[in-house]
Amino acid sequence: MNVPLLDLRAQYSTIKREAEAAILHIAESQQLILGEEVQDLENALAEYCGSRFAIGVSSGTDALLMALTALNIGPGDEVVMPTYSFFATAGTVARLGAKPVLTDIDPITWNITAEHIERAITPQVKAIIPVHLYGQTADMRPVLEVAAHHNIPVIEDAAQSIGAQYHDGRIAGSMGLMGCYSFYPTKNLGAFGDAGLVVTNDEELAVRLRQMREHGAEQRYYHKFVGGNFRIDAIQAAVLNVKLPHLETWHEARRRNADLYAQAFMDCGLSEGKGIAKFDEKNPVLLPLASWRSSGVKNYHIYNQYIVRVQQRDELRDFLASRGIGSQVYYPAPFHRQECFAYLDAKDADFPMANEAAATTLALPIYPELSPEQIKYVAQTFAEFICPQ
Ligand SMILES: *Cc1c(COP(=O)(O)O)cnc(C)c1O
């Protein structure tokens, strides 16, 4: 059996007719950049994300860059973030000449926590970027409390988490001053190329961001400040407008697949269930948790990635590949181990959980169109590797 990590063509085949009609419409109109499709998308996404304003941009990376720029972050400033995320979280900060201040992560959600942030605050900190990693929100209430106490704005990196909900029902990206999303094709809502979004409830910021994506122009050829070309293509907006009505169904299918995995790993004797944080003979596979440890209240995890933890991860990965199963390691090197951040002089021992995650996490196929048989096959192949007869 073949189980690719992701099969974008499976999803495409379910929306082919609509998507082709939308693309053809753009081709015929020749309204190729911004325009009506983009406005429709922005309106729909503002509502979906629970924010007043949504600004479509060129990528998730540019969304972060613009949010930071809108706060005038630059040389001499510091920005607090988890060391374990996709590169863009730190890369955008460094590109602006500011210093990424790295923290370790929570052992169960792999997200930053309020305690980590509190310890990292200095007078130079001008923003905090919690990342809602893999489709699950960070524990935002205490994060926002710490930020408010120190009067520091919060930019949410919700690139992997559009539609994820915190346990109080608030939506990933809508809780801080600005929220940044990516429509990179592998995200739950993926364009047919690069695209991204910034949301905010602050009208002045929304105006500034709209101008920033067109070189800081207030009206064409009259520039209030220096921005850039951060525009979204109409074709991407048209595709996203076709996909958005399906998004909730796709999230639900991923959540169902996550439950099927949990059951299959239990059936194979590789796990006693969700919420186990330490390896032992009965738990050689640690499952991702979709509820908060203390409160027991469920958050809404959209499983952009389904991440398990295993020892001998790299050998297992090769074994899975030999049996036709795709998997991926996100992220083998946290920011504090990146060559380009050697100048930060971060101490490796300060990030035990991130290092543990880098060594033991493995992303398994979770895309909506997977079959229950494929999921069972993945769990059985794990069992073959872990408990050979
Ligand atoms: C994908 C991603 C980004 C960047 O988005 P692009 O659209 O690829 O530029 C930023 N942060 C995180 C956490 C991501 O996963």
The ligand as an SDF file (V2000), in Angstrom:
LIG
                    3D

 15 15  0  0  0  0  0  0  0  0999 V2000
    4.2780   28.2920    6.4120 C   0  0  0  0  0  0  0  0  0  0  0  0
    4.7070   29.0860    7.5880 C   0  0  0  0  0  0  0  0  0  0  0  0
    5.1280   30.4290    7.4840 C   0  0  0  0  0  0  0  0  0  0  0  0
    5.4290   31.1040    6.1700 C   0  0  0  0  0  0  0  0  0  0  0  0
    4.4590   31.0780    5.2380 O   0  0  0  0  0  0  0  0  0  0  0  0
    4.8350   31.1490    3.6640 P   0  0  0  0  0  0  0  0  0  0  0  0
    3.5070   31.3930    3.0330 O   0  0  0  0  0  0  0  0  0  0  0  0
    5.4490   29.8730    3.2890 O   0  0  0  0  0  0  0  0  0  0  0  0
    5.7430   32.3140    3.4880 O   0  0  0  0  0  0  0  0  0  0  0  0
    5.3930   31.1300    8.6500 C   0  0  0  0  0  0  0  0  0  0  0  0
    5.2900   30.5500    9.8530 N   0  0  0  0  0  0  0  0  0  0  0  0
    4.9200   29.2620    9.9960 C   0  0  0  0  0  0  0  0  0  0  0  0
    4.7890   28.6880   11.3620 C   0  0  0  0  0  0  0  0  0  0  0  0
    4.6300   28.4820    8.8660 C   0  0  0  0  0  0  0  0  0  0  0  0
    4.3010   27.2060    9.0220 O   0  0  0  0  0  0  0  0  0  0  0  0
  1  2  1  0
  2  3  1  0
  2 14  2  0
  3  4  1  0
  3 10  2  0
  4  5  1  0
  5  6  1  0
  6  7  2  0
  6  8  1  0
  6  9  1  0
 10 11  1  0
 11 12  2  0
 12 13  1  0
 12 14  1  0
 14 15  1  0
M  END
$$$$
